[in-house]
Amino acid sequence: MSHHTLSPRQYLILGLVSICAPLGDSCLSRGMTAMPSISLAHPGALIAAVFTPWIAGGIALLIGFFASYLTALSWADLTFVLPATALGNVVVALLSRFWLHETISLERWAGIVLITLGVSFVAQGPSLTQRPANHQPEMEEASEVQPR
């Protein structure tokens, strides 16, 4: 089993995944606390909410998350990328506590610590599964169209 060494750019992409999602979610939460309750039965209120500054910023950050997440998945396995972003759990907790002024119970802090420790074990493995040269994933095989 060989370990794939990540480049500084790849670490940056993983960092963006870990930071953009919690920041985006926190902006959405901040924006929604200033809004009245929204119901899917009134889509106009939902559309109006999208154009408020905090929510628009949150959406932009989540688009950044999605772009960096897709980038990471282009060079690493899902089982590496998703756990490697667990730092986002800590960032969410810190933003929630110190920026949004939410109360976080001892049980939640313990859960965040346990998740982060557990993920550290996963992050020790290779970032990409080595496959034989003749291996094609099922999706690629199914998408190949034979000429008639």
Contacts in CASP RR format, 6 or more apart in sequence:
PFRMAT RR
TARGET T0000
AUTHOR 0000-0000-0000
METHOD contacts of the structure
MODEL  1
MSHHTLSPRQYLILGLVSICAPLGDSCLSRGMTAMPSISLAHPGALIAAV
FTPWIAGGIALLIGFFASYLTALSWADLTFVLPATALGNVVVALLSRFWL
HETISLERWAGIVLITLGVSFVAQGPSLTQRPANHQPEMEEASEVQPR
1 125 0 8 1.000
1 126 0 8 1.000
2 126 0 8 1.000
2 130 0 8 1.000
3 125 0 8 1.000
3 126 0 8 1.000
4 76 0 8 1.000
4 126 0 8 1.000
4 127 0 8 1.000
4 128 0 8 1.000
6 14 0 8 1.000
6 127 0 8 1.000
10 72 0 8 1.000
10 75 0 8 1.000
10 76 0 8 1.000
10 127 0 8 1.000
13 68 0 8 1.000
13 71 0 8 1.000
13 72 0 8 1.000
14 68 0 8 1.000
14 72 0 8 1.000
14 81 0 8 1.000
14 84 0 8 1.000
14 85 0 8 1.000
15 68 0 8 1.000
15 85 0 8 1.000
15 87 0 8 1.000
16 64 0 8 1.000
16 65 0 8 1.000
16 68 0 8 1.000
17 65 0 8 1.000
17 68 0 8 1.000
17 69 0 8 1.000
17 72 0 8 1.000
17 81 0 8 1.000
17 84 0 8 1.000
17 85 0 8 1.000
18 84 0 8 1.000
18 85 0 8 1.000
18 86 0 8 1.000
18 87 0 8 1.000
18 88 0 8 1.000
18 91 0 8 1.000
19 88 0 8 1.000
19 91 0 8 1.000
20 61 0 8 1.000
20 62 0 8 1.000
20 64 0 8 1.000
20 65 0 8 1.000
20 68 0 8 1.000
21 61 0 8 1.000
21 62 0 8 1.000
21 65 0 8 1.000
21 85 0 8 1.000
21 88 0 8 1.000
22 88 0 8 1.000
22 89 0 8 1.000
22 91 0 8 1.000
22 92 0 8 1.000
22 95 0 8 1.000
23 58 0 8 1.000
23 61 0 8 1.000
23 91 0 8 1.000
23 95 0 8 1.000
24 57 0 8 1.000
24 58 0 8 1.000
24 59 0 8 1.000
24 61 0 8 1.000
24 62 0 8 1.000
24 65 0 8 1.000
25 58 0 8 1.000
25 62 0 8 1.000
25 92 0 8 1.000
26 92 0 8 1.000
26 95 0 8 1.000
26 96 0 8 1.000
26 99 0 8 1.000
26 100 0 8 1.000
27 54 0 8 1.000
27 55 0 8 1.000
27 57 0 8 1.000
27 58 0 8 1.000
27 61 0 8 1.000
28 54 0 8 1.000
28 55 0 8 1.000
28 58 0 8 1.000
28 59 0 8 1.000
28 62 0 8 1.000
29 96 0 8 1.000
29 100 0 8 1.000
30 54 0 8 1.000
30 99 0 8 1.000
30 100 0 8 1.000
31 49 0 8 1.000
31 52 0 8 1.000
31 54 0 8 1.000
31 55 0 8 1.000
32 38 0 8 1.000
32 49 0 8 1.000
32 55 0 8 1.000
33 100 0 8 1.000
34 52 0 8 1.000
34 54 0 8 1.000
35 45 0 8 1.000
35 49 0 8 1.000
35 52 0 8 1.000
36 45 0 8 1.000
38 45 0 8 1.000
38 46 0 8 1.000
38 49 0 8 1.000
39 45 0 8 1.000
40 46 0 8 1.000
49 55 0 8 1.000
50 56 0 8 1.000
50 59 0 8 1.000
69 81 0 8 1.000
69 85 0 8 1.000
72 81 0 8 1.000
72 84 0 8 1.000
73 81 0 8 1.000
75 127 0 8 1.000
75 128 0 8 1.000
76 84 0 8 1.000
76 127 0 8 1.000
76 128 0 8 1.000
77 127 0 8 1.000
77 128 0 8 1.000
77 129 0 8 1.000
79 122 0 8 1.000
80 122 0 8 1.000
80 123 0 8 1.000
80 125 0 8 1.000
80 126 0 8 1.000
80 127 0 8 1.000
80 128 0 8 1.000
83 119 0 8 1.000
83 122 0 8 1.000
83 123 0 8 1.000
84 119 0 8 1.000
84 122 0 8 1.000
84 123 0 8 1.000
86 115 0 8 1.000
86 116 0 8 1.000
86 119 0 8 1.000
87 116 0 8 1.000
89 112 0 8 1.000
89 115 0 8 1.000
89 116 0 8 1.000
90 112 0 8 1.000
90 116 0 8 1.000
93 104 0 8 1.000
93 108 0 8 1.000
93 109 0 8 1.000
93 112 0 8 1.000
96 102 0 8 1.000
96 104 0 8 1.000
97 103 0 8 1.000
97 104 0 8 1.000
END
